[in-house]
């Protein structure tokens, strides 16, 4: 009994240590953003925030269009999430349930899309989006990000659909359900945890993406937060306080979204990787 209690305490301590390591960079950004300039490069670092410097966050919102950057990032991330899920569900179902010529080739092609870095596709995408009048638009960024996210979450959702017994669908077909009714009314509810995990992946990709946001958008009022944050880096100097303060603000929405969906993520990723 005593040994089991000690093991439980060790597990709790290990979890707390891992949480500390994960949260420390955010805490350090917060402390640095509120450290007086005279102490930024001191030999002994400040470990606690100087609350007298809290006004820097109000100054940032008054002098820098951070709210606009965050709004644009949210629109791109939310649009990428919704569109990616909509486009990935039916291909995932087809890969899981249908057998046809070229299935292996199609599966490999989905994986092959992840072998090319985004930077290699910027020029052709720029040309295509120019012809389609999608340059300098939020929908253009959503489409570009979706193109990279869909292959990944298609395979994740496929793995979850593989674990659904065929007998459930056969019973539904006997009851007169169409294939669309089965997908919408049975398959999607059963793989809801996996869809939540796929949504987290899609949201984070759209939220953090930089290459397309920097290249395909030129208007300052359409800048995303990732591009706006990079714009602080100057040739002669970089405002450390502003960078860290905006970094904290930029990180919080993604953390809140993950905390909202995290209870589904582990179950969803497990269901998408193990075939029952």
Wavefront OBJ file of the C-alpha trace (Angstrom):
o trace
v 0.000 0.000 0.000
v 2.777 2.390 0.889
v 4.668 1.515 -2.289
v 1.634 2.195 -4.491
v 1.121 5.548 -2.767
v 4.761 6.457 -3.360
v 4.416 5.521 -7.024
v 1.332 7.704 -7.276
v 3.211 10.626 -5.741
v 6.080 10.088 -8.184
v 3.651 10.111 -11.115
v 2.111 13.353 -9.903
v 5.561 14.884 -9.480
v 6.582 13.755 -12.970
v 3.425 15.283 -14.470
v 4.027 18.555 -12.629
v 7.624 18.664 -13.867
v 6.521 18.090 -17.457
v 3.870 20.785 -17.128
v 6.497 23.117 -15.718
v 8.853 22.487 -18.637
v 6.002 23.022 -21.113
v 4.731 26.236 -19.507
v 8.101 27.786 -18.652
v 8.755 29.359 -22.121
v 5.417 31.181 -21.932
v 6.136 32.313 -18.394
v 9.595 33.491 -19.435
v 8.127 35.511 -22.305
v 5.712 37.112 -19.850
v 8.487 37.941 -17.382
v 10.748 39.318 -20.133
v 7.955 41.490 -21.517
v 7.659 43.154 -18.100
v 11.357 43.418 -17.279
v 12.757 46.983 -17.246
v 15.179 47.727 -20.067
v 18.016 48.287 -17.604
v 17.656 44.675 -16.394
v 17.191 42.886 -19.709
v 20.857 41.972 -20.055
v 21.760 41.808 -16.383
v 24.061 39.027 -15.212
v 21.356 37.633 -12.917
v 18.007 37.238 -14.728
v 14.754 38.392 -13.183
v 12.550 35.428 -12.285
v 9.427 37.364 -11.303
v 7.573 39.920 -13.437
v 7.836 43.612 -12.633
v 4.154 44.448 -12.317
v 4.902 48.144 -12.679
v 5.588 47.426 -16.367
v 2.147 45.914 -16.994
v 1.128 49.011 -18.941
v 3.178 47.766 -21.888
v 0.259 45.531 -22.891
v -2.110 48.504 -23.066
v 0.494 50.465 -25.021
v 0.865 47.645 -27.539
v -2.853 47.550 -28.307
v -2.891 51.355 -28.611
v 0.145 51.676 -30.890
v 0.288 48.381 -32.799
v -2.609 46.738 -34.721
v -2.329 43.537 -32.670
v -6.109 43.086 -32.540
v -6.271 43.167 -36.353
v -3.441 40.629 -36.612
v -5.172 38.303 -34.179
v -8.491 38.655 -35.994
v -6.877 37.786 -39.326
v -5.051 34.813 -37.811
v -8.284 33.570 -36.260
v -10.145 33.873 -39.571
v -7.402 31.940 -41.372
v -7.155 29.266 -38.661
v -10.925 28.841 -38.279
v -11.462 28.785 -42.046
v -8.668 26.242 -42.488
v -10.135 24.055 -39.740
v -13.690 24.023 -41.078
v -12.743 23.601 -44.739
v -10.154 20.917 -44.001
v -12.609 18.816 -41.977
v -15.281 19.138 -44.660
v -12.888 18.127 -47.429
v -11.211 15.295 -45.497
v -14.180 13.313 -44.154
v -15.442 11.871 -47.429
v -12.009 10.954 -48.881
v -11.181 9.315 -45.547
v -14.393 7.287 -45.731
v -13.678 6.272 -49.323
v -10.147 5.158 -48.477
v -11.445 3.138 -45.547
v -14.499 1.467 -47.072
v -13.986 1.222 -50.836
v -11.575 -0.957 -52.784
v -10.719 0.284 -56.253
v -7.882 0.357 -58.738
v -5.269 2.922 -57.795
v -6.124 2.970 -54.087
v -2.493 2.448 -53.087
v -1.343 5.115 -55.533
v -3.882 7.582 -54.147
v -2.766 6.854 -50.607
v 0.872 7.378 -51.525
v 0.006 10.600 -53.355
v -1.542 11.968 -50.164
v 1.653 11.204 -48.276
v 3.790 12.615 -51.086
v 2.200 16.039 -50.675
v 3.962 16.281 -47.299
v 7.395 15.682 -48.829
v 7.545 19.115 -50.435
v 8.233 22.147 -48.231
v 5.906 25.100 -48.518
v 8.706 27.344 -49.784
v 9.016 25.268 -52.975
v 5.346 25.815 -53.824
v 5.180 29.544 -53.162
v 5.998 30.593 -56.742
v 3.496 28.305 -58.541
v 0.821 29.080 -55.934
v 1.449 32.794 -56.342
v 0.949 32.468 -60.097
v -2.210 30.364 -59.760
v -3.727 32.583 -57.085
v -2.940 35.632 -59.209
v -4.970 34.197 -62.085
v -7.830 33.378 -59.683
v -7.747 36.806 -57.968
v -6.977 35.163 -54.632
v -3.825 37.110 -53.858
v -4.005 39.461 -50.881
v -7.166 37.799 -49.526
v -8.015 35.786 -46.428
v -9.799 33.074 -48.497
v -6.576 32.624 -50.482
v -4.635 31.913 -47.299
v -7.340 29.511 -46.135
v -7.165 27.556 -49.401
v -3.363 27.405 -49.350
v -3.277 26.122 -45.776
v -6.106 23.670 -46.412
v -4.183 22.116 -49.291
v -1.418 21.138 -46.853
v -3.644 20.053 -43.967
v -6.201 17.867 -45.768
v -3.828 14.968 -46.650
v -2.679 14.649 -43.036
v -6.066 14.679 -41.362
v -7.535 12.454 -44.105
v -5.293 9.620 -42.937
v -6.017 10.351 -39.278
v -9.779 10.203 -39.874
v -9.394 7.109 -42.066
v -7.740 5.269 -39.201
v -10.678 6.075 -36.947
v -13.211 4.940 -39.563
v -11.279 1.675 -39.953
v -12.117 0.871 -36.319
v -15.892 1.145 -36.902
v -17.385 -2.343 -37.458
v -18.907 -2.936 -40.891
v -21.931 -4.504 -39.209
v -23.131 -1.096 -38.003
v -23.269 0.232 -41.556
v -24.840 -2.969 -42.864
v -27.618 -2.673 -40.278
v -28.173 0.943 -41.306
v -28.420 -0.037 -44.982
v -30.974 -2.702 -44.120
v -33.002 0.031 -42.408
v -32.959 1.994 -45.658
v -30.165 4.528 -44.957
v -28.275 5.859 -47.945
v -24.494 6.044 -48.015
v -24.670 9.783 -47.250
v -27.009 9.157 -44.315
v -24.549 6.596 -42.947
v -21.619 8.982 -43.166
v -23.451 11.949 -41.678
v -25.590 10.129 -39.125
v -23.381 7.252 -37.991
v -19.745 7.581 -39.014
v -19.199 11.230 -38.117
v -20.674 10.948 -34.578
v -18.594 7.824 -33.925
v -15.338 9.493 -34.999
v -16.102 12.820 -33.282
v -13.035 12.570 -30.977
v -10.804 12.066 -34.003
v -12.429 15.029 -35.737
v -11.584 17.103 -32.659
v -7.951 16.014 -32.899
v -7.935 16.818 -36.621
v -9.449 20.216 -35.849
v -6.611 20.980 -33.421
v -4.018 20.070 -36.056
v -5.772 22.200 -38.673
v -6.221 25.164 -36.339
v -2.589 25.161 -35.225
v -1.358 24.961 -38.821
v -3.513 27.911 -39.888
v -2.640 29.880 -36.765
v 1.141 29.419 -36.985
v 1.660 29.415 -40.767
v 4.116 32.077 -41.936
v 5.428 31.419 -45.470
v 2.117 31.747 -47.317
v 0.939 34.579 -45.056
v 4.106 36.526 -45.818
v 4.084 35.849 -49.571
v 0.448 35.792 -50.651
v -0.681 38.812 -48.628
v 0.770 42.310 -48.976
v -1.816 44.596 -47.321
v -0.974 45.582 -43.762
v -4.616 45.320 -42.686
v -4.603 41.643 -43.757
v -1.434 40.666 -41.922
v -1.638 37.641 -39.680
v -0.100 37.652 -36.216
v 2.819 35.446 -37.289
v 3.841 37.964 -39.955
v 3.224 40.903 -37.652
v 5.376 39.360 -34.946
v 8.226 38.795 -37.404
v 8.017 42.423 -38.516
v 9.448 43.544 -35.152
v 12.871 42.178 -36.058
v 14.831 45.200 -37.250
v 18.177 45.643 -38.955
v 19.691 47.658 -36.118
v 17.521 46.837 -33.108
v 14.597 44.723 -31.987
v 12.130 45.910 -29.310
v 12.379 42.974 -26.923
v 9.509 44.103 -24.711
v 7.117 44.421 -27.629
v 8.184 41.124 -29.174
v 7.673 39.197 -25.947
v 4.394 40.920 -25.085
v 2.937 40.242 -28.523
v 4.321 36.706 -28.297
v 2.376 36.108 -25.084
v -0.810 37.531 -26.599
v -0.270 35.487 -29.771
v 0.191 32.256 -27.826
v -2.844 32.511 -25.552
v -5.646 31.909 -28.135
v -3.978 28.721 -29.370
v -3.573 27.480 -25.791
v -7.204 28.266 -24.981
v -8.374 26.426 -28.098
v -6.267 23.397 -27.214
v -7.501 23.352 -23.619
v -11.058 23.457 -24.922
v -10.487 20.452 -27.211
v -7.749 18.559 -25.350
v -10.066 15.977 -23.760
v -10.865 14.709 -27.248
v -7.333 14.812 -28.622
v -5.790 11.768 -26.930
v -8.776 9.550 -27.638
v -8.986 10.845 -31.205
v -5.311 10.333 -32.006
v -5.428 6.835 -30.496
v -8.497 5.919 -32.517
v -6.839 7.242 -35.645
v -3.709 5.161 -35.224
v -5.032 1.749 -34.144
v -7.314 -0.400 -36.216
v -9.788 -2.376 -34.120
l 1 2 3 4 5 6 7 8 9 10 11 12 13 14 15 16 17 18 19 20 21 22 23 24 25 26 27 28 29 30 31 32 33 34 35 36 37 38 39 40 41 42 43 44 45 46 47 48 49 50 51 52 53 54 55 56 57 58 59 60 61 62 63 64 65 66 67 68 69 70 71 72 73 74 75 76 77 78 79 80 81 82 83 84 85 86 87 88 89 90 91 92 93 94 95 96 97 98 99 100 101 102 103 104 105 106 107 108 109 110 111 112 113 114 115 116 117 118 119 120 121 122 123 124 125 126 127 128 129 130 131 132 133 134 135 136 137 138 139 140 141 142 143 144 145 146 147 148 149 150 151 152 153 154 155 156 157 158 159 160 161 162 163 164 165 166 167 168 169 170 171 172 173 174 175 176 177 178 179 180 181 182 183 184 185 186 187 188 189 190 191 192 193 194 195 196 197 198 199 200 201 202 203 204 205 206 207 208 209 210 211 212 213 214 215 216 217 218 219 220 221 222 223 224 225 226 227 228 229 230 231 232 233 234 235 236 237 238 239 240 241 242 243 244 245 246 247 248 249 250 251 252 253 254 255 256 257 258 259 260 261 262 263 264 265 266 267 268 269 270 271 272 273 274 275 276
